[in-house]
Amino acid sequence: MHGYSGDKQAYLTRLRRIEGQIRGLQRMVEDDAYCIDILTQVSAATRALQAVALGLLEEHISHCVTDAISSGGPEAEAKVKEASAAIARLVRS
């Protein structure tokens, strides 16, 4: 079971909303919308995706990493490294 399982429906709803934002961006480009308006919507979609990513990261740390640390051993170290790498990827993006 994944850490986000309890909120799976909420994540799916948010991702579908983001998908709609992306489709809206495509329409804006097709309709030759003003550049700044498109950039504003790109920024909003980016923030929405970042919010999903941070929520998933929080769920991962509070569930998967915490469980692994409680169990101890090499799995605990691997989960901490995995979470650290995920944080590094999010910071770079």
Order of alpha helices (4+ residues) and beta strands (2+ residues): alpha-alpha-alpha-alpha
